[in-house]
Every structure is written in C-alpha cells, then in structure tokens.
C-alpha cells in the first residue's frame, strides 16, 4: 500500500473522517503523484509544491479550492513527518491565495415564509409534495445539513412526541435539535403516507417515488423546483435553509452559543459569521429608519 493510501486509511479509521472528506483528500493528494519526475510524493520539495499552487491559481481555480488542497497536503506531509518518513513538512510554510470573505447566503424571514408557505396549486395530497414540505420545514426548523437530513431513518432519530431530532454530523458527533410545530405537523402528514410507498427493507425517513432513500442531489433538485414555483426569483439550495435558520434564530435570541450547539459547529468562530448577517439586517433597518442616515 502506498503512503497516500495508508494516510487515507488512517484518516477513515482513527480520525473517523467522513466519506466526503476522504474523497476530497484522495482527489487533492492525487495531484502530488503528478508533480514529481518519479511520481513519489515523499520526494517533492517546497518549491515544487509552490509552483503547483501557482499553476492552480493561473488556471483561475477558486482560492477556496486551492486552500483546501494545500490543507490536505499539509495534513499528509505532517503525517509522513510523524512517521519519520520525511524530515520536514514541505507544505508547512506555503501560503494559498487570499480568499475573499464571503458571507453565507441566507433568505430573509419573508422570503423563507414565501418559500415554505406553498403557493396556490402546490399544496396537494400528492405524497411527494407532502414529503417535500416535511423536508424543507425540517431543514429550516432545525438547521440540518443536507447529509444529516438524507441519513435520517424512521423510526430513528426523529421523535414527534418530544419534538426533537437526533442527528450525527461531522466527525460522527451526535446532537439533539428541537423541531418546530410547523415541521412536526408536516412530518406527521408525510409519515402517514410514507408506509404506502416505502420498500420493505428501507428505513429511510425520506424516500423517492421508488421507495428508496433520497440522494442529496434529488433533494437539491426538488428544492430548486419548489423555489422556482414559489416565485422567489432566485436559486435556493439546501444549505441556504440552514443559513437562514442560524441567522433568524440569532437575530431573535442573540444567543451565539445556543446557535453553535444547534448547528453542531466545533468552533464558535464558524458560528460568528452569522453575527455579520445580523449586523447587515440591523444596518438596513438603521439606514431606512434613522433620520440622519438617509442620503441627501
């Protein structure tokens, strides 16, 4: 087994990295085998790695993607150094291009209501419409990640009596999040018709018309179609509902720590970005209401 395969195997077992992380690492570390003349990543120099980063930048690769690749390289070479296969980490002093500070896109409260309160002709007794309503209400109600939502089982992490959902997030960390009344009602309607559609051995909460577990891509497609029919005039993806949940709860409560716990963020720094969204909301109110804030 080569060194990259060994590193990935250790990440999967000891660090409990997700399949998504392992896949990204494999793709980023695969670039290293193309850089050296002998295709040996352990023999690469800082100059060779820096030149590779510059080539990525010249091809207009997104700074975020380059930074992710560099992070994977640092982790890999750090692992090699700890195994004493190399003397120093050649990626340690390298710097990726500066990333622009982009705030997550969140819907306004009115926009969220327009999306979730299905317009005329959308709210039907069609089981798939009931399923979509339950999914999107749960997304916004509990701030779930897409992977967390599609991995839910029934019976399983959802408790309609207590109004809570238990999910396993990044690094296999489990958390319990409240579920609001609107979402509970929608989930109850969906579960009542789910049994007539589900395949005998399928335990997924959200299933396709074939009776099998929905894929993340299918959820993305359905939400985009739902948003288009609602007349929002913008593309909506699942993570926007998570961002909207965080932004709206923070605006109402001001409790950053509680929002961190509900989102499942390991660091509060990841949650603090929503304080900037909150400030933007307050700034708009100030600009529209304060008599000395209006432009002359």
Secondary structure as UniProt FT lines:
FT   HELIX           3..13
FT   HELIX           19..30
FT   HELIX           31..34
FT   TURN            37..38
FT   HELIX           41..43
FT   HELIX           46..58
FT   TURN            59..60
FT   HELIX           63..82
FT   TURN            83..84
FT   TURN            90..93
FT   HELIX           109..116
FT   TURN            120..122
FT   HELIX           127..142
FT   HELIX           146..150
FT   TURN            154..157
FT   STRAND          158..159
FT   TURN            160..163
FT   STRAND          164..168
FT   HELIX           170..172
FT   STRAND          174..178
FT   HELIX           181..194
FT   TURN            195..197
FT   TURN            200..201
FT   TURN            209..210
FT   HELIX           216..230
FT   HELIX           238..253
FT   HELIX           256..263
FT   HELIX           268..289
FT   TURN            291..293
//
